[in-house]
Amino acid sequence: MFSGERADSVAALVASARLLDFPQGTRVLDLCCGPGLFLVPLAARGYKVTGVDLSPAMLDRAHDACDRAGAAVDLVRADMLDYADPGAYDVILNVFTSFGYFADPADNLQVLRNARRSLAPGGRLIVDVMGKEVLAGWIGRPQAVDLPDGGYVIQRDTVLDSWRRLRTEWTLVRGDTARTSTIHSFLYSAAELHELFLAAGFTEVECFGDFDGGPYDQHSRRLIVQGRTG
């Protein structure tokens, strides 16, 4: 999931994407930063970057990546359900479909409210997910990824609860062994996530089909929703 090729593609994205073009010194939080694929290129653009994640293993990988690149990034271990630092950031990013994993819908709304509290006046939240409309175009086809050690991962997605939720199953195969892990998440259409941003108190909410700022339509591969504080 976090190969060198993917890191290179993220670096190219951050260097060129209109929605990621901020003034020098912008305080950017990568909420659920994982192994830090966005942290290094964001820091390279001159932003003051913080990464938050709950997983110690992911934060260790992010720390190593930042050290190798000489990137000055603050890393914080915290749960996005609880994390808030009032007025500390100008931009908050939540990427790689890292939103919607709490079983109670009110908790997912609370994540957005925490983000709004953590933003300075005029700040913006940008959430990147697999939109319900995009997923409908390829659901049911297992995705396979080869690993450098000769193993591979198969991803299977199953829609639940009349397109309200998604079960994602990963099976890791190495030699004669296989391990499976499953997670559940909420599915959002553009309209649904737009309304959730409004419910959390954001204004000027917009939906895009990619970080280049293009429209969210039948050609989109992602759903990017951006909202601003007053």
N, C-alpha and C positions, 0 to 999 in steps of 0.2 A: 504493500500500500504506500510506502514512503521510500521508494527507490531513488537512486541518484538521478535517473531520468525525470522523475516527477519533481525533484528539487530544482532541476534546471528549468523545467517548464514554469514552475512557480516564480523563479527568479525573473524569467523573461516577462511573465505576466505583471509582476510588481513594477518592473522597469517601464512598462508601456501603457498599462491600463488607466483609462481616464478616471474611473471611480477610486483609484488608489493614488491619485496625484494630489498631494497635499503640500502646503508651505513647509519650508525647512523648519525643523524644530517642533513640528506637530507631535503632540503626545498621543501615541497610538497604543491601544491595548488589543492584543490577540487573545481573545477569550476562548479557552479550550485550545491552547496552542499546540498540543501534541508534541511531536519531536522537533518542532520549530522551523518547519519549512518556510513559513512566511516571515519569521523573526529576522533572519539574517538579511534578506533583500530589503525589508522595510528599514532596518538600521542603516543599510548601505545608501539609502536615499536621504539620509540625514534626519530621520524621525527619531524621537525619543520613545523607545519601544519597551513595553512590558508584556510578558507572557504569563498567563494564568492557566493552570491545569491541575486536576485532582490527582493524576497518576504520577507517583514518584519515578517510575520507569520512563515515562514520556519526558518528564522534566530533566532527568539525567541525560537523555538523548539530546534534548534541546540545549542544555548546558554545554555538552560536548561540541555540538554544531556551532554554537556561538563562539566558543573558545577557539576552535579551528579557524574560524573566519575573522577572529579579532573583533567581533561585534559586541558593543557595550549594550547589553540587554538585561533588564531586571526580570527575574523569574520568581513567581509566587505560587505556592501550593495552596489551592483553595477550591471549594465547590461553587460552581456558578449559581447554584440555588441560593447561596448565602453571600457571595462576594459582592461588595459594593464599596467604593472609595469615592465619596461625594465630590464631584467637580474635578476629579483628578485627570480626566482625559478629554482630548478633543475629538478623537475617533475611536470607536470600538468595532473590531472585526470579529465575526464568528463564522468560520469557513469550514469547508469539507463536510457539510451536513452535520454539524455538531449541535443542532438545536432540535428540541422536541422529544427528548428521551425520558422525561419524567412521566410516570403513569397518571398523575393527576394533572389535568389541563391547567389548573390554577397555578401549579408550580412552573410550568413553561411560561405563563404570563408573568410570573414573578421574576424570572430571569430577565425578561425585557424591562421590567420596572427597575431592577437592580442596575441594569445598564444605563437607563435614563438618569438615575441618581448619580452614577459615576461620571457622567458627561458634563462638561462645562457648558454654559449658555451658548447656543449656536452649534453645539457639537452634533456629531452624527453617528448612528449605529448602522452597520452594514452586515446583513445576515445572508449567507450563501447556503442554499439547500437544493436538494433534488425536488423540484416542484411536482405536484401531483399530475399536472398535465404532461410534463416531460416523461415521468415514470410510466405513464399509460402507454407510451410509444414503444417500450421495450420490455415491460414486465413479463416474467415467465421464461426469459431466456437466461440460463445459468451463465455466469461470467467466470472465466478461468484465467488465473495469473500464474505464470511460471516463476519459480524462485531461483536465485543464483546457485543454491546447493542441490538442484535437481528435483526438489519437491515442487508442489504447486498448491494453489488455493482455489477452491470453487465457491463462488457466492451465489446463493439462491434467495430470491425475494418473493414473499407471499403477501398479498393484500388482505387485510382483515377488517372486520367491522364496517362493511360497506364503504370502503375507501377512506376510513378514518385513521387506520393505523397500518403499520408495516412490520412484518417479521423478516429480519435478515439473518441468514444462516451462512456461516463460513465453515468450510471443511478444509483443514490443512492435511495434506497427504505427503508423507515422507517414507519412502520405501514401502514396507508392509504395514505401516501404522497410519491411522487417521484419527484426527481430533476435530470435534465440532463445537462451535460456540454460536449462541443465538442472542440477538438483542431485539427489542421492540421499540418502535418510535411512532410518533404522530406524523401523519401526512398532511401537508398544507398546499392548497391551491394559492395562486397569487392573490385572489380576493380574500381568502381566509387569513393569510399572513398579513396582508395589508390592514385588515380590520383588527388583528391582534396588536399590531404596532399602535394603531389609534387608541385602543383600549389601554395600552401602557402609557399613554400620554405623549406620544410622538406626533409631530406635525410634518407637513410637506413629504408625506410618505410616497415613495415611488417604487415601481417594480421594473427590473431590467432582465434581459436574457443572458447577460454576461457582464464581466467587469469593464468592458469597453463602453458600457452605457447604452448598448443597443436595446431595442424593444423586446419585451417578453412575448413571444408569439410561437407559432407552430414549428419554427426552426430552432428554437432555443434548446440548449443542453443543460442549463442551470436556471435557477430562480434566484435573483439577487434583489433583496428588499432593503431600501435605505430610508431611514427616518431621521428627523432632526429634533433637537430640543428647542424650546422657545427662547 
